[in-house]
């Protein structure tokens, strides 16, 4: 906003000095804008950009956690990563895990959203109940499921045996059941978020859309799948992005429930990265693995965003 | 929008504010005390250290000790980071399994001359002294050797002499078998199937007492000898035998160490290999038990010299004050205090000659005796070689004992992976 003629003029008059001429309105706006965004820019730089740059620098070095054996290695860490069989195995496992968890969470979240989207009496209670696991930390949730998997006394152990999914050994030493327990825990814990996001999306669809559809004789199924679903695309895109990213970065649940076992069969990328950095103290190599994971995630994210946006623009 | 006049003033005002904020964020550095000596001691999260520090400060009012207790899972990363930025401590108390790693990484001062200058140097638990390539970097502070506990009631029920524990590991297997015969829910022994640290702590002594070993000398050429030392295969084979015969609880396959004492404390397990403080836990649970050293396959005894070591941080400018503190800690009165007030095993062999001490603390005395044959696996890569869930030791053990894999193949694979881990570890420290 420009104040015209109401600001007090100094005694020396408007013709004083070159500084006054330099500070045009446009420049004042720019500088004000820069000043106002400076705090968050500083925060982002310090908390995000600087560590990222440091990580890339570390990935080009031999960077031990202890001692002073730091030295430049160029791209050797990356070359080692490409030849590392456990790294490759962990990527495949993480992909497999993501492909299992994502559809489960989306479908279940969608169904729950349908259940709780109408404002009937008592729906608030159910929304809270379905969302409550989200509030429980990943570590706490993992411990709960770990205790349920205890042989002979755990509910999950009994269930798996009853269904013939367990050989009777502890669940965590069998690769299939171990992964199943982790998937169960993660879906239980994160489906609430998907439900809330999709529910918000569903509630945002104007009622007139359905009214006109009903007038045209559209049944419940048709309304749901040919109308609600397409209108929810941006929300589905968001939950897909969140679920995929979260699954790629899975660590806590595996660290507590399976410790990457049995025999490294449930080791995710972040678990391997953690082992390299904090068990073998090779921060440089761990940084290189981090950078590669980041690039992989970026590719997936860009791909997802493009694919979902392209359909929107049809 | 600000006018041309107000704007520069506002700009200056904001600039001054931001500048002041920046300066205050930097914070004030601690002032110089002048006169009093300040010693920074970093230790593990143990109450005994607080008590000892308090006692030392009372006896030495001109010394101020800042004790920082650090949880185990952050210990090495915090220490490494702090020392790199020059914010490290003067004295470090640490898990003795890390003594080679800290020495090789240059985090500890070489205290060979100081240590050997102590008139009670030979009284320390020999296997716990922090040697690395013939120089000393840390001395023992408290002990925790592994021991064998047996349930006297179950022994009697099984027809074994409750006062005479197995003297060889072969006898251990026989005793376990006899005890399991009592009832299907009574087990002979525990097998910690998912705990690399437990396996190292309990099986290493059996291997050592049998005349074997699984590590060559610490250094860049260090190798593991899982496949080449026949004793290793023999010991793993005995555990396979016990597992196949059902002498351990089925849940043991996933035992990660957290609930390992439960069966023994419930009186449902005949033999349990454990740490010295377990004696108090078992006594409190009302178990009639005995404790003795861990035997080799055909006799002999050994122990895993667990515990804490203490050393001077590299580059400390309080080396003399720090060493005085270390010397004071190692003195007999303080060592006795650890036993009397905290039930912790001291590291001075001379206490075995103190009849009053032995009578008052029989279990601690038993532990000190066992520690005479104590050893440590001396490797800078110990955590990755043994402790971690994907360690070669644990994976070979699981493959052989639970999956019935061919020992030769599994042990060779363990040697190969261990060699890679050791090479990477030395590559890291530039050694």
Interface residues (C-beta under 8 A of the other chain):
Chain A: X1 X2 X3 X7 X8 X9 X10 X14 X19 X20 X23 X25 X28 X29 X31 X32 X35 X38 X62 X64 X65 X66 X67 X68 X69 X71 X150 X151 X152 X168 X169 X170 X171 X172 X173 X259 X260 X261 X262 X263 X264 X267 X275 X278 X279 X280 X281 X282
Chain B: X1 X2 X3 X4 X5 X6 X7 X8 X11 X14 X18 X76 X77 X79 X80 X81 X83 X84 X101 X102 X104 X105 X106 X107 X193 X194 X250 X251 X253 X254 X256 X381 X383 X384 X387 X388 X389 X390 X395 X398 X399 X402 X421 X424 X425 X427 X428 X429 X430 X431
